[in-house]
């Protein structure tokens, strides 16, 4: 039987047994990022399903932005825990962006303004379709000014445009 690579949309399918609430441990790959958001070792954190991440991304209107940190804070509040794994959330954000581009050829393709989601520091996402240049072009179409050099691009004054999730 031939192996068939999963589509980006298939990769966004909710995971069985998720959301998972775990006790944060220092050995977790997302420990530093979750710790910066206020969680301590031993606190409950959540690994959310992709659908929850997409729901947050879809709520950001034209002219506004969000960050992975804002999405994680929203998800943590939803599940009444101290934090949300930013690593899995970031993976789902990148997968969503790629799924949107992949589905453009399909009737009823996925509609999601993924480019309105930035890294925690307002930076552009290198893992979005087209890399930082593609991300920059989509943001510029909406009137956002991108500053910086090379892969260190970010939206100028991004905090002024953050949407409350």
C-alpha positions in Angstrom: 0.0 0.0 0.0 1.4 3.4 -1.0 2.0 6.0 1.6 -0.1 9.2 1.2 1.2 12.4 2.8 -1.4 14.1 4.9 -2.8 17.3 3.7 -2.5 20.4 5.9 -6.2 20.3 6.6 -5.9 16.6 7.8 -3.1 17.7 10.1 -5.5 20.2 11.7 -8.0 17.5 12.7 -8.7 17.5 16.4 -6.5 15.1 18.4 -8.2 12.2 20.3 -7.9 12.7 24.0 -7.3 16.4 23.7 -7.5 19.0 25.2 -5.0 17.6 27.7 -4.3 19.3 31.0 -0.9 18.6 32.3 1.3 19.8 35.2 4.0 22.1 33.8 7.5 20.6 34.1 10.8 22.2 33.6 11.7 19.5 31.0 8.8 20.5 28.7 10.0 22.1 25.4 7.6 25.0 26.0 8.6 25.6 29.6 10.4 28.9 29.1 7.6 30.4 27.0 4.8 29.3 29.3 6.9 30.4 32.3 7.2 33.9 30.8 3.4 34.0 30.6 3.3 33.4 34.4 3.0 29.7 34.9 5.3 27.9 37.3 6.5 24.3 37.4 3.6 22.2 38.8 0.9 24.5 37.5 -1.8 23.2 35.2 -1.3 23.9 31.5 -3.4 22.9 28.5 -2.5 21.3 25.2 -5.5 22.6 23.1 -7.0 21.0 20.0 -6.3 22.7 16.7 -10.0 23.8 16.3 -9.6 26.0 19.5 -6.6 27.7 18.0 -8.3 28.3 14.7 -11.3 29.7 16.5 -9.1 32.3 18.2 -7.4 33.2 14.9 -10.7 33.6 13.1 -11.9 36.2 15.6 -9.3 38.8 14.6 -11.0 41.4 12.4 -9.4 43.4 9.6 -7.1 46.1 11.0 -6.4 44.2 14.2 -3.7 41.7 15.1 -3.0 39.0 17.6 0.0 37.1 18.8 0.7 33.5 19.8 1.0 34.7 23.4 -2.5 36.3 23.2 -3.9 33.1 21.8 -2.3 31.0 24.5 -3.6 33.4 27.2 -7.1 33.1 25.8 -7.0 29.3 25.7 -5.6 29.1 29.2 -8.5 31.2 30.5 -11.0 29.0 28.6 -9.7 25.9 30.3 -9.1 27.7 33.7 -5.4 26.8 33.8 -2.2 28.9 34.3 -0.9 28.4 30.8 -1.1 26.9 27.3 1.6 25.1 25.5 2.9 27.6 23.0 4.8 25.0 21.1 1.7 23.0 20.0 -0.2 26.2 19.5 2.5 27.5 17.2 2.5 24.3 15.2 -1.3 24.6 14.8 -0.9 28.3 13.7 1.6 27.4 11.0 -0.5 24.4 9.9 -3.5 26.6 9.6 -1.7 29.1 7.4 -0.5 26.3 5.1 -4.0 24.7 5.1 -5.5 28.0 3.9 -3.1 28.3 1.0 -3.4 24.6 0.2 -7.2 24.8 0.1 -7.4 28.0 -2.1 -7.8 25.7 -5.2 -10.8 23.9 -3.6 -14.4 24.9 -3.7 -15.3 25.9 -0.1 -11.6 26.3 0.9 -10.6 27.2 4.4 -11.0 30.9 5.0 -8.9 32.2 7.9 -6.9 35.5 8.2 -3.8 33.7 9.4 -1.5 36.6 8.6 -3.0 38.6 11.4 -1.3 36.3 13.9 2.2 37.3 14.9 4.9 35.8 17.0 4.9 36.8 20.7 7.1 39.8 20.1 5.2 41.1 17.1 7.5 39.3 14.7 6.6 37.8 11.3 6.3 34.0 11.0 9.0 32.3 8.9 6.9 29.2 8.7 3.9 30.8 7.0 3.5 30.2 3.2 6.0 32.5 1.4 8.0 33.0 4.6 8.4 36.4 6.2 8.2 38.1 2.7 4.8 36.5 2.1 3.7 37.4 5.6 4.9 41.0 5.1 3.0 41.4 1.8 -0.3 40.2 3.3 0.1 42.6 6.3 1.0 45.5 4.0 -2.2 44.9 2.1 -4.1 45.7 5.3 -2.0 48.8 6.0 0.4 47.5 8.6 4.0 48.8 8.5 6.7 46.2 8.8 10.1 47.1 10.1 13.4 45.4 10.7 15.9 43.4 8.6 16.1 39.9 7.1 14.1 37.4 9.1 13.9 39.8 12.1 10.8 41.6 10.7 8.0 42.8 13.0 4.9 45.0 12.8 5.6 48.5 13.9 3.7 49.3 17.1 1.9 46.0 16.9 0.7 46.4 20.5 -1.6 49.3 19.4 -3.4 46.9 17.1 -3.9 43.9 19.4 -7.4 42.4 19.4 -8.8 41.3 22.8 -9.6 37.6 22.5 
